[in-house]
Amino acid sequence: MCASRRLAVACYHQVVLPQGGGLSPLLWSLVADSLLKWLSKQGVFTQGFADDGVIIIVGKVLHILSDIMQRMMRGVLALY
């Protein structure tokens, strides 16, 4: 019998900025800042580092977690 179950679901959305350009860090900062602020207001944990970001949702009921993640991804796509 399994007492503890863990599930990881990964969804990827990619916004590409030119690598190595002088404007890339500034553009990423502007995009990431507004995105991370919006996501945190939605009640999910977000983390941004360098040119990467992650949304972490923790819970016990898969369909609820899936609904929350779908809502977050629709919001990200609507913003960008």
C-alpha positions in Angstrom: 0.0 0.0 0.0 1.3 3.4 -0.9 0.9 5.9 1.9 2.2 9.0 0.0 1.7 9.7 -3.7 3.3 12.5 -5.7 2.4 13.7 -9.1 4.4 16.1 -11.3 2.8 17.7 -14.3 4.9 19.9 -16.6 3.5 22.5 -19.1 5.9 24.5 -21.2 5.3 27.9 -22.8 8.3 29.5 -24.5 8.8 33.2 -25.3 12.0 33.7 -27.1 14.3 36.7 -26.7 17.6 37.0 -28.6 20.5 35.4 -26.8 23.5 37.6 -26.0 21.9 40.9 -26.9 22.3 43.9 -24.6 18.6 44.4 -24.5 17.8 40.8 -23.6 18.2 41.1 -19.8 16.1 44.3 -19.8 13.3 42.8 -21.9 13.3 39.7 -19.7 13.1 41.8 -16.6 10.2 43.8 -17.9 8.3 40.7 -19.1 9.1 38.5 -16.0 8.3 41.2 -13.5 4.8 41.8 -14.8 4.2 38.1 -15.3 5.4 37.1 -11.8 3.4 39.8 -10.2 0.2 38.8 -12.0 0.7 35.1 -11.1 1.4 35.8 -7.5 -1.9 37.8 -7.3 -3.6 34.6 -8.6 -2.5 32.8 -5.5 0.2 30.5 -7.0 3.9 30.3 -6.1 6.1 31.6 -8.9 9.8 31.9 -9.1 12.0 33.6 -11.7 15.7 33.3 -12.1 17.9 34.6 -14.9 15.8 33.8 -18.0 13.7 31.0 -16.6 10.5 30.9 -14.6 8.4 28.2 -12.9 4.8 28.0 -11.5 4.4 25.6 -8.6 0.9 24.4 -7.5 0.6 22.0 -4.7 -2.5 20.1 -3.7 -4.2 16.7 -3.3 -7.0 16.6 -5.9 -5.7 16.2 -9.5 -8.6 17.8 -11.3 -8.5 20.9 -9.1 -4.8 21.2 -9.7 -5.3 20.8 -13.4 -8.0 23.4 -13.5 -5.8 25.9 -11.6 -2.8 25.3 -14.0 -5.0 25.6 -17.1 -6.3 28.9 -15.8 -2.8 30.1 -15.1 -1.6 29.0 -18.6 -4.6 30.8 -20.3 -3.7 33.9 -18.4 0.0 33.7 -19.4 -1.0 33.3 -23.0 -3.4 36.2 -22.8 -0.8 38.5 -21.4 1.8 37.5 -24.0 
